Amino acid sequence: MSSDDGANWLALPSVPTGSGWTAAVPNPRTAGFVSLRVTASDTSGTSVKQTVIRAYAVG
């Protein structure tokens, strides 16, 4: 997650849930936007990376 439009990123732990994965994203203390980035791969080496700048607003 990033709270500065992707200039800096904070890695968050993820946990398996049912058929997927979940990560708790903490909201920043000040008004602004949260950007999200996910990277995933499987055992065969297939991977995906997706970034959403300003995924949602806070405040």
All heavy atoms as a GROMACS GRO file, in nm:
protein
  420
    1MET      N    1   0.083  -0.117   0.000
    1MET     CA    2   0.000   0.000   0.000
    1MET      C    3   0.087   0.123   0.000
    1MET      O    4   0.202   0.118   0.043
    1MET     CB    5  -0.094  -0.002   0.119
    1MET     CG    6  -0.024   0.012   0.252
    1MET     SD    7  -0.101   0.116   0.381
    1MET     CE    8  -0.161   0.256   0.303
    2SER      N    9   0.031   0.230  -0.049
    2SER     CA   10   0.102   0.357  -0.053
    2SER      C   11   0.003   0.468  -0.022
    2SER      O   12  -0.113   0.462  -0.064
    2SER     CB   13   0.163   0.380  -0.192
    2SER     OG   14   0.215   0.512  -0.202
    3SER      N   15   0.047   0.568   0.051
    3SER     CA   16  -0.039   0.683   0.078
    3SER      C   17   0.019   0.810   0.015
    3SER      O   18  -0.023   0.920   0.048
    3SER     CB   19  -0.060   0.701   0.228
    3SER     OG   20   0.063   0.717   0.294
    4ASP      N   21   0.117   0.792  -0.076
    4ASP     CA   22   0.176   0.907  -0.144
    4ASP      C   23   0.183   0.884  -0.295
    4ASP      O   24   0.283   0.914  -0.359
    4ASP     CB   25   0.313   0.941  -0.086
    4ASP     CG   26   0.412   0.825  -0.093
    4ASP    OD1   27   0.380   0.722  -0.158
    4ASP    OD2   28   0.520   0.836  -0.035
    5ASP      N   29   0.076   0.832  -0.349
    5ASP     CA   30   0.062   0.808  -0.494
    5ASP      C   31   0.171   0.718  -0.551
    5ASP      O   32   0.212   0.731  -0.666
    5ASP     CB   33   0.058   0.940  -0.572
    5ASP     CG   34  -0.071   1.017  -0.548
    5ASP    OD1   35  -0.171   0.956  -0.504
    5ASP    OD2   36  -0.073   1.138  -0.574
    6GLY      N   37   0.220   0.624  -0.471
    6GLY     CA   38   0.315   0.525  -0.520
    6GLY      C   39   0.461   0.564  -0.509
    6GLY      O   40   0.547   0.491  -0.556
    7ALA      N   41   0.493   0.676  -0.446
    7ALA     CA   42   0.633   0.714  -0.428
    7ALA      C   43   0.703   0.617  -0.332
    7ALA      O   44   0.820   0.584  -0.351
    7ALA     CB   45   0.644   0.857  -0.377
    8ASN      N   46   0.630   0.572  -0.230
    8ASN     CA   47   0.682   0.476  -0.132
    8ASN      C   48   0.577   0.368  -0.110
    8ASN      O   49   0.457   0.398  -0.106
    8ASN     CB   50   0.711   0.546   0.002
    8ASN     CG   51   0.820   0.650  -0.012
    8ASN    OD1   52   0.935   0.617  -0.027
    8ASN    ND2   53   0.780   0.777  -0.011
    9TRP      N   54   0.622   0.245  -0.091
    9TRP     CA   55   0.530   0.132  -0.073
    9TRP      C   56   0.557   0.062   0.059
    9TRP      O   57   0.672   0.049   0.101
    9TRP     CB   58   0.545   0.031  -0.188
    9TRP     CG   59   0.497   0.088  -0.317
    9TRP    CD1   60   0.572   0.150  -0.413
    9TRP    CD2   61   0.362   0.092  -0.364
    9TRP    NE1   62   0.493   0.190  -0.517
    9TRP    CE2   63   0.363   0.155  -0.490
    9TRP    CE3   64   0.241   0.046  -0.314
    9TRP    CZ2   65   0.247   0.176  -0.563
    9TRP    CZ3   66   0.126   0.066  -0.388
    9TRP    CH2   67   0.129   0.130  -0.511
   10LEU      N   68   0.449   0.019   0.126
   10LEU     CA   69   0.456  -0.056   0.250
   10LEU      C   70   0.404  -0.196   0.221
   10LEU      O   71   0.289  -0.212   0.176
   10LEU     CB   72   0.371   0.011   0.358
   10LEU     CG   73   0.355  -0.064   0.489
   10LEU    CD1   74   0.490  -0.075   0.560
   10LEU    CD2   75   0.254   0.006   0.579
   11ALA      N   76   0.486  -0.297   0.245
   11ALA     CA   77   0.442  -0.436   0.226
   11ALA      C   78   0.351  -0.477   0.341
   11ALA      O   79   0.380  -0.447   0.457
   11ALA     CB   80   0.563  -0.528   0.220
   12LEU      N   81   0.243  -0.542   0.308
   12LEU     CA   82   0.148  -0.588   0.409
   12LEU      C   83   0.142  -0.741   0.407
   12LEU      O   84   0.147  -0.801   0.300
   12LEU     CB   85   0.008  -0.533   0.379
   12LEU     CG   86  -0.005  -0.382   0.375
   12LEU    CD1   87  -0.145  -0.342   0.330
   12LEU    CD2   88   0.026  -0.323   0.510
   13PRO      N   89   0.129  -0.803   0.523
   13PRO     CA   90   0.116  -0.949   0.525
   13PRO      C   91  -0.020  -0.991   0.471
   13PRO      O   92  -0.119  -0.920   0.487
   13PRO     CB   93   0.130  -0.984   0.673
   13PRO     CG   94   0.092  -0.860   0.747
   13PRO     CD   95   0.128  -0.745   0.657
   14SER      N   96  -0.022  -1.105   0.406
   14SER     CA   97  -0.150  -1.160   0.358
   14SER      C   98  -0.168  -1.300   0.418
   14SER      O   99  -0.070  -1.368   0.450
   14SER     CB  100  -0.154  -1.166   0.206
   14SER     OG  101  -0.046  -1.244   0.157
   15VAL      N  102  -0.294  -1.339   0.434
   15VAL     CA  103  -0.325  -1.470   0.491
   15VAL      C  104  -0.424  -1.542   0.401
   15VAL      O  105  -0.511  -1.480   0.340
   15VAL     CB  106  -0.383  -1.457   0.634
   15VAL    CG1  107  -0.279  -1.401   0.730
   15VAL    CG2  108  -0.506  -1.370   0.635
   16PRO      N  109  -0.410  -1.675   0.390
   16PRO     CA  110  -0.506  -1.750   0.308
   16PRO      C  111  -0.643  -1.751   0.374
   16PRO      O  112  -0.654  -1.766   0.495
   16PRO     CB  113  -0.446  -1.890   0.301
   16PRO     CG  114  -0.352  -1.899   0.416
   16PRO     CD  115  -0.309  -1.760   0.448
   17THR      N  116  -0.747  -1.728   0.294
   17THR     CA  117  -0.885  -1.731   0.342
   17THR      C  118  -0.972  -1.800   0.239
   17THR      O  119  -0.986  -1.750   0.127
   17THR     CB  120  -0.939  -1.589   0.367
   17THR    OG1  121  -0.924  -1.513   0.248
   17THR    CG2  122  -0.868  -1.520   0.481
   18GLY      N  123  -1.026  -1.916   0.271
   18GLY     CA  124  -1.112  -1.986   0.177
   18GLY      C  125  -1.040  -2.017   0.048
   18GLY      O  126  -0.940  -2.088   0.046
   19SER      N  127  -1.086  -1.958  -0.061
   19SER     CA  128  -1.025  -1.984  -0.192
   19SER      C  129  -0.935  -1.870  -0.238
   19SER      O  130  -0.898  -1.862  -0.354
   19SER     CB  131  -1.135  -2.007  -0.296
   19SER     OG  132  -1.213  -1.890  -0.309
   20GLY      N  133  -0.898  -1.779  -0.147
   20GLY     CA  134  -0.816  -1.665  -0.187
   20GLY      C  135  -0.724  -1.620  -0.074
   20GLY      O  136  -0.691  -1.698   0.014
   21TRP      N  137  -0.685  -1.494  -0.080
   21TRP     CA  138  -0.594  -1.435   0.019
   21TRP      C  139  -0.650  -1.300   0.062
   21TRP      O  140  -0.718  -1.232  -0.014
   21TRP     CB  141  -0.456  -1.415  -0.043
   21TRP     CG  142  -0.386  -1.544  -0.071
   21TRP    CD1  143  -0.407  -1.624  -0.180
   21TRP    CD2  144  -0.290  -1.608   0.009
   21TRP    NE1  145  -0.328  -1.735  -0.170
   21TRP    CE2  146  -0.253  -1.727  -0.056
   21TRP    CE3  147  -0.228  -1.576   0.129
   21TRP    CZ2  148  -0.159  -1.815  -0.004
   21TRP    CZ3  149  -0.133  -1.662   0.180
   21TRP    CH2  150  -0.100  -1.780   0.114
   22THR      N  151  -0.619  -1.259   0.187
   22THR     CA  152  -0.667  -1.133   0.241
   22THR      C  153  -0.552  -1.057   0.307
   22THR      O  154  -0.467  -1.118   0.372
   22THR     CB  155  -0.778  -1.157   0.346
   22THR    OG1  156  -0.888  -1.222   0.282
   22THR    CG2  157  -0.827  -1.027   0.407
   23ALA      N  158  -0.551  -0.927   0.290
   23ALA     CA  159  -0.456  -0.840   0.359
   23ALA      C  160  -0.534  -0.724   0.421
   23ALA      O  161  -0.623  -0.668   0.358
   23ALA     CB  162  -0.352  -0.785   0.262
   24ALA      N  163  -0.502  -0.691   0.545
   24ALA     CA  164  -0.565  -0.576   0.611
   24ALA      C  165  -0.487  -0.451   0.573
   24ALA      O  166  -0.366  -0.443   0.595
   24ALA     CB  167  -0.565  -0.596   0.761
   25VAL      N  168  -0.556  -0.354   0.516
   25VAL     CA  169  -0.492  -0.230   0.471
   25VAL      C  170  -0.525  -0.119   0.571
   25VAL      O  171  -0.641  -0.080   0.584
   25VAL     CB  172  -0.542  -0.190   0.330
   25VAL    CG1  173  -0.477  -0.060   0.284
   25VAL    CG2  174  -0.516  -0.302   0.230
   26PRO      N  175  -0.425  -0.069   0.643
   26PRO     CA  176  -0.452   0.039   0.738
   26PRO      C  177  -0.468   0.172   0.665
   26PRO      O  178  -0.392   0.202   0.573
   26PRO     CB  179  -0.326   0.041   0.826
   26PRO     CG  180  -0.218  -0.010   0.736
   26PRO     CD  181  -0.284  -0.109   0.643
   27ASN      N  182  -0.568   0.248   0.704
   27ASN     CA  183  -0.586   0.380   0.644
   27ASN      C  184  -0.488   0.479   0.706
   27ASN      O  185  -0.461   0.472   0.826
   27ASN     CB  186  -0.729   0.430   0.666
   27ASN     CG  187  -0.827   0.361   0.575
   27ASN    OD1  188  -0.792   0.314   0.468
   27ASN    ND2  189  -0.951   0.352   0.619
   28PRO      N  190  -0.436   0.572   0.626
   28PRO     CA  191  -0.350   0.676   0.683
   28PRO      C  192  -0.429   0.765   0.778
   28PRO      O  193  -0.552   0.772   0.771
   28PRO     CB  194  -0.301   0.754   0.561
   28PRO     CG  195  -0.392   0.718   0.450
   28PRO     CD  196  -0.454   0.587   0.483
   29ARG      N  197  -0.359   0.833   0.866
   29ARG     CA  198  -0.425   0.918   0.966
   29ARG      C  199  -0.475   1.049   0.910
   29ARG      O  200  -0.558   1.116   0.969
   29ARG     CB  201  -0.330   0.944   1.082
   29ARG     CG  202  -0.299   0.818   1.158
   29ARG     CD  203  -0.209   0.846   1.275
   29ARG     NE  204  -0.185   0.720   1.345
   29ARG     CZ  205  -0.091   0.699   1.432
   29ARG    NH1  206  -0.010   0.797   1.463
   29ARG    NH2  207  -0.076   0.583   1.490
   30THR      N  208  -0.422   1.087   0.794
   30THR     CA  209  -0.463   1.213   0.732
   30THR      C  210  -0.544   1.187   0.606
   30THR      O  211  -0.535   1.080   0.546
   30THR     CB  212  -0.340   1.299   0.697
   30THR    OG1  213  -0.256   1.224   0.609
   30THR    CG2  214  -0.261   1.336   0.822
   31ALA      N  215  -0.620   1.284   0.566
   31ALA     CA  216  -0.701   1.271   0.444
   31ALA      C  217  -0.611   1.257   0.322
   31ALA      O  218  -0.500   1.311   0.318
   31ALA     CB  219  -0.791   1.393   0.428
   32GLY      N  220  -0.657   1.182   0.225
   32GLY     CA  221  -0.580   1.163   0.103
   32GLY      C  222  -0.628   1.039   0.030
   32GLY      O  223  -0.746   1.006   0.034
   33PHE      N  224  -0.535   0.968  -0.032
   33PHE     CA  225  -0.570   0.851  -0.111
   33PHE      C  226  -0.479   0.734  -0.075
   33PHE      O  227  -0.365   0.753  -0.034
   33PHE     CB  228  -0.555   0.880  -0.261
   33PHE     CG  229  -0.651   0.983  -0.310
   33PHE    CD1  230  -0.616   1.118  -0.309
   33PHE    CD2  231  -0.777   0.947  -0.355
   33PHE    CE1  232  -0.704   1.215  -0.354
   33PHE    CE2  233  -0.865   1.044  -0.399
   33PHE     CZ  234  -0.830   1.177  -0.400
   34VAL      N  235  -0.531   0.614  -0.094
   34VAL     CA  236  -0.454   0.492  -0.076
   34VAL      C  237  -0.436   0.426  -0.212
   34VAL      O  238  -0.533   0.412  -0.287
   34VAL     CB  239  -0.524   0.395   0.022
   34VAL    CG1  240  -0.453   0.261   0.026
   34VAL    CG2  241  -0.530   0.456   0.161
   35SER      N  242  -0.314   0.390  -0.244
   35SER     CA  243  -0.283   0.315  -0.366
   35SER      C  244  -0.252   0.172  -0.327
   35SER      O  245  -0.199   0.145  -0.219
   35SER     CB  246  -0.163   0.376  -0.438
   35SER     OG  247  -0.190   0.510  -0.476
   36LEU      N  248  -0.287   0.078  -0.414
   36LEU     CA  249  -0.269  -0.064  -0.385
   36LEU      C  250  -0.187  -0.130  -0.494
   36LEU      O  251  -0.201  -0.097  -0.612
   36LEU     CB  252  -0.406  -0.133  -0.374
   36LEU     CG  253  -0.500  -0.079  -0.268
   36LEU    CD1  254  -0.637  -0.145  -0.280
   36LEU    CD2  255  -0.442  -0.100  -0.129
   37ARG      N  256  -0.104  -0.225  -0.454
   37ARG     CA  257  -0.025  -0.304  -0.548
   37ARG      C  258  -0.025  -0.449  -0.500
   37ARG      O  259  -0.007  -0.475  -0.382
   37ARG     CB  260   0.118  -0.253  -0.555
   37ARG     CG  261   0.209  -0.340  -0.641
   37ARG     CD  262   0.351  -0.287  -0.645
   37ARG     NE  263   0.354  -0.171  -0.733
   37ARG     CZ  264   0.455  -0.086  -0.740
   37ARG    NH1  265   0.560  -0.102  -0.663
   37ARG    NH2  266   0.450   0.016  -0.824
   38VAL      N  267  -0.047  -0.540  -0.592
   38VAL     CA  268  -0.043  -0.683  -0.557
   38VAL      C  269   0.046  -0.756  -0.657
   38VAL      O  270   0.050  -0.722  -0.775
   38VAL     CB  271  -0.185  -0.744  -0.556
   38VAL    CG1  272  -0.249  -0.740  -0.693
   38VAL    CG2  273  -0.182  -0.886  -0.503
   39THR      N  274   0.121  -0.851  -0.606
   39THR     CA  275   0.201  -0.939  -0.688
   39THR      C  276   0.168  -1.081  -0.645
   39THR      O  277   0.166  -1.112  -0.526
   39THR     CB  278   0.352  -0.914  -0.665
   39THR    OG1  279   0.380  -0.777  -0.694
   39THR    CG2  280   0.437  -1.002  -0.753
   40ALA      N  281   0.139  -1.167  -0.741
   40ALA     CA  282   0.105  -1.306  -0.712
   40ALA      C  283   0.172  -1.398  -0.812
   40ALA      O  284   0.193  -1.360  -0.928
   40ALA     CB  285  -0.046  -1.325  -0.718
   41SER      N  286   0.205  -1.518  -0.767
   41SER     CA  287   0.262  -1.617  -0.857
   41SER      C  288   0.220  -1.756  -0.812
   41SER      O  289   0.184  -1.777  -0.696
   41SER     CB  290   0.414  -1.607  -0.860
   41SER     OG  291   0.467  -1.630  -0.732
   42ASP      N  292   0.224  -1.851  -0.906
   42ASP     CA  293   0.189  -1.988  -0.872
   42ASP      C  294   0.313  -2.076  -0.879
   42ASP      O  295   0.422  -2.029  -0.911
   42ASP     CB  296   0.075  -2.041  -0.960
   42ASP     CG  297   0.112  -2.049  -1.106
   42ASP    OD1  298   0.231  -2.045  -1.140
   42ASP    OD2  299   0.019  -2.061  -1.189
   43THR      N  300   0.295  -2.203  -0.849
   43THR     CA  301   0.409  -2.294  -0.843
   43THR      C  302   0.473  -2.320  -0.979
   43THR      O  303   0.586  -2.365  -0.986
   43THR     CB  304   0.368  -2.428  -0.781
   43THR    OG1  305   0.258  -2.482  -0.856
   43THR    CG2  306   0.327  -2.410  -0.636
   44SER      N  307   0.402  -2.291  -1.088
   44SER     CA  308   0.461  -2.311  -1.221
   44SER      C  309   0.538  -2.189  -1.271
   44SER      O  310   0.591  -2.189  -1.380
   44SER     CB  311   0.352  -2.350  -1.322
   44SER     OG  312   0.265  -2.241  -1.344
   45GLY      N  313   0.538  -2.081  -1.189
   45GLY     CA  314   0.613  -1.962  -1.227
   45GLY      C  315   0.531  -1.854  -1.295
   45GLY      O  316   0.584  -1.749  -1.328
   46THR      N  317   0.404  -1.878  -1.317
   46THR     CA  318   0.317  -1.776  -1.374
   46THR      C  319   0.294  -1.667  -1.269
   46THR      O  320   0.271  -1.698  -1.152
   46THR     CB  321   0.183  -1.836  -1.417
   46THR    OG1  322   0.207  -1.942  -1.508
   46THR    CG2  323   0.093  -1.732  -1.480
   47SER      N  324   0.303  -1.541  -1.311
   47SER     CA  325   0.287  -1.434  -1.213
   47SER      C  326   0.209  -1.317  -1.272
   47SER      O  327   0.195  -1.304  -1.393
   47SER     CB  328   0.423  -1.385  -1.163
   47SER     OG  329   0.496  -1.328  -1.268
   48VAL      N  330   0.161  -1.234  -1.182
   48VAL     CA  331   0.089  -1.112  -1.220
   48VAL      C  332   0.124  -1.004  -1.119
   48VAL      O  333   0.148  -1.032  -1.002
   48VAL     CB  334  -0.065  -1.136  -1.225
   48VAL    CG1  335  -0.119  -1.172  -1.088
   48VAL    CG2  336  -0.138  -1.015  -1.281
   49LYS      N  337   0.130  -0.880  -1.167
   49LYS     CA  338   0.152  -0.765  -1.080
   49LYS      C  339   0.055  -0.657  -1.123
   49LYS      O  340   0.048  -0.623  -1.242
   49LYS     CB  341   0.296  -0.715  -1.094
   49LYS     CG  342   0.332  -0.602  -1.003
   49LYS     CD  343   0.481  -0.571  -1.019
   49LYS     CE  344   0.526  -0.463  -0.925
   49LYS     NZ  345   0.671  -0.438  -0.940
   50GLN      N  346  -0.023  -0.604  -1.028
   50GLN     CA  347  -0.121  -0.502  -1.061
   50GLN      C  348  -0.110  -0.388  -0.962
   50GLN      O  349  -0.099  -0.409  -0.841
   50GLN     CB  350  -0.263  -0.558  -1.058
   50GLN     CG  351  -0.368  -0.458  -1.101
   50GLN     CD  352  -0.506  -0.520  -1.114
   50GLN    OE1  353  -0.529  -0.634  -1.079
   50GLN    NE2  354  -0.599  -0.443  -1.165
   51THR      N  355  -0.113  -0.265  -1.014
   51THR     CA  356  -0.104  -0.145  -0.932
   51THR      C  357  -0.224  -0.055  -0.962
   51THR      O  358  -0.255  -0.032  -1.079
   51THR     CB  359   0.026  -0.068  -0.962
   51THR    OG1  360   0.137  -0.156  -0.937
   51THR    CG2  361   0.038   0.055  -0.876
   52VAL      N  362  -0.287  -0.007  -0.855
   52VAL     CA  363  -0.398   0.089  -0.870
   52VAL      C  364  -0.360   0.213  -0.789
   52VAL      O  365  -0.358   0.209  -0.666
   52VAL     CB  366  -0.533   0.031  -0.821
   52VAL    CG1  367  -0.644   0.134  -0.838
   52VAL    CG2  368  -0.566  -0.097  -0.895
   53ILE      N  369  -0.324   0.321  -0.858
   53ILE     CA  370  -0.292   0.446  -0.792
   53ILE      C  371  -0.423   0.518  -0.757
   53ILE      O  372  -0.514   0.524  -0.838
   53ILE     CB  373  -0.204   0.536  -0.882
   53ILE    CG1  374  -0.074   0.463  -0.920
   53ILE    CG2  375  -0.174   0.670  -0.816
   53ILE    CD1  376   0.019   0.432  -0.804
   54ARG      N  377  -0.431   0.565  -0.634
   54ARG     CA  378  -0.552   0.629  -0.580
   54ARG      C  379  -0.673   0.535  -0.588
   54ARG      O  380  -0.779   0.569  -0.641
   54ARG     CB  381  -0.580   0.762  -0.650
   54ARG     CG  382  -0.472   0.864  -0.621
   54ARG     CD  383  -0.509   1.004  -0.666
   54ARG     NE  384  -0.408   1.098  -0.619
   54ARG     CZ  385  -0.428   1.228  -0.607
   54ARG    NH1  386  -0.543   1.281  -0.643
   54ARG    NH2  387  -0.332   1.305  -0.563
   55ALA      N  388  -0.654   0.416  -0.532
   55ALA     CA  389  -0.760   0.314  -0.532
   55ALA      C  390  -0.883   0.363  -0.456
   55ALA      O  391  -0.995   0.335  -0.496
   55ALA     CB  392  -0.708   0.184  -0.474
   56TYR      N  393  -0.861   0.432  -0.344
   56TYR     CA  394  -0.974   0.488  -0.271
   56TYR      C  395  -0.930   0.609  -0.188
   56TYR      O  396  -0.812   0.623  -0.157
   56TYR     CB  397  -1.044   0.382  -0.185
   56TYR     CG  398  -0.962   0.325  -0.072
   56TYR    CD1  399  -0.968   0.380   0.056
   56TYR    CD2  400  -0.882   0.212  -0.090
   56TYR    CE1  401  -0.895   0.326   0.161
   56TYR    CE2  402  -0.810   0.158   0.014
   56TYR     CZ  403  -0.816   0.216   0.139
   56TYR     OH  404  -0.745   0.162   0.242
   57ALA      N  405  -1.028   0.693  -0.154
   57ALA     CA  406  -1.002   0.814  -0.077
   57ALA      C  407  -1.022   0.788   0.072
   57ALA      O  408  -1.105   0.706   0.111
   57ALA     CB  409  -1.094   0.926  -0.122
   58VAL      N  410  -0.946   0.860   0.153
   58VAL     CA  411  -0.958   0.853   0.299
   58VAL      C  412  -0.986   0.994   0.349
   58VAL      O  413  -0.922   1.090   0.306
   58VAL     CB  414  -0.828   0.801   0.363
   58VAL    CG1  415  -0.835   0.806   0.513
   58VAL    CG2  416  -0.796   0.661   0.315
   59GLY      N  417  -1.080   1.004   0.440
   59GLY     CA  418  -1.109   1.133   0.503
   59GLY      C  419  -1.212   1.208   0.430
   59GLY      O  420  -1.246   1.314   0.436
   0.00000   0.00000   0.00000
